[in-house]
Amino acid sequence: MWWRLGNAYYSLLRELYVLAVLRDTGRAVEYHVLADALFRVDFWLGDTVISLFVANARYRDAEGAGRKLTARRLLSDFPGFKFVEMPRLTRREYGTVHLPSRAEIEQFADRFLT
């Protein structure tokens, strides 16, 4: 149970950090807890749905394989959405929040959110 709580907490910290950096770059990225919980949408900017996740072949990888549902799969019946994903590599350090660097986030934003 502690492991699951810790993962959820670190995931929230990672999402808030990425959201703050994206907003600091001048992009009006939006977040809502229901979009996250119900549709697996971490953030969005206009019609672009942004997913942030740690890549793991068993649960979810960059191609959407794995047992976890993705925003792309849940919202595929609704036309007009564009989906971009920001996968993080799995790291094996216990008790550490694995944050992308500001430069990584800015490169992602410049590539996919222009």
N, C-alpha and C positions, 0 to 999 in steps of 0.2 A: 504494500500500500504506500509506503514512504517513497518508493521508487516512482510510482505513478504520479503521486502528488508533486514530487520534485520535477519530473519531466513536464508536467502541466505548468508549473510555476516558471521554469526556465523557458518554455515555449512562449508564455505570455510576455516575459521580459524581452525575449528576442523580437516578438512582433511589435511591441511598443517602441523598442529602440529603432527598428527599421522604419516604422511609421514616422517617428520623430525626425529621423534623418531625411526621409523622402519629403516631408513637409518643409524641412529646413532648406531644401534645394529649391523651394518655390512651387512645388507641385501640390495641388489641392487633393491629395489622396485621402480617401474616406474609409472609415471603419465603423462597424456596428456589431455588437455582440451576437445579435440574432443571425445576421448574415454569416458570421463565423460558425456559430453552433449548428445552424440548420442547413446551410449550403456549402460549408467548408471554404467560404470566401474570406481570405485574410484581410484584403483591402481591395479597393477599386478606385479607378480614376476614369470618370466618364463611363464608357462601355467596356473598359478593359478590366478584367478580373485578375487580381494578383494573388498567387499562392506562394507561401513561404513554408518550406518544410525541410526536414533532415532526411536525406536520401537513405533508404534502407530497402533492399530487395524484397524482404519478407512483408513489410508493411506498406511501403510506397517508394517508388523510384521516379526518376525524371520522366519516364515514358508513361507514368500513370499506372504501372503494374503494381500488384500487391493487393492486400486485402482491404485497405482503407479506401473509402469512396473519395473521389476528388470533385472539386467544383466543376471541372469540365464534364465529368460523367453526370453529375446531378443537374446541371443546367444546359445540357446539350440539346434539349428539345426547344429551347428558347433562342430564336435567331437574334443575331445582332451583337452577341457578346464575343469579345476577343479575350483569349486566355493566355497569360504569361506566368511562368513559374520561376521561382528563385530557389533552387535546391541548395542545401548546405551539405557538405560531406560529413559523414558520421565521424565523430571523435570519441575516443575512449577514456577521456579524463572524467573522473567522478567528482561531482560537486562544483562544476565549472559551467558558467553560461557560455555557450558557443555563439558569439556574435560575429557577423560579417564586419569587415572593416568599412569605414565610411567610403573609402575609395571604391570598394566592391559594390556598395549600394549605389553610388553615383554612376558607376559604369553601367549597372543594370538599368537604372532610370534613363540614362542617355540612350541606351540601346532600345529599350522597350516602351518607354513612357514619353515619347516626344510628340 
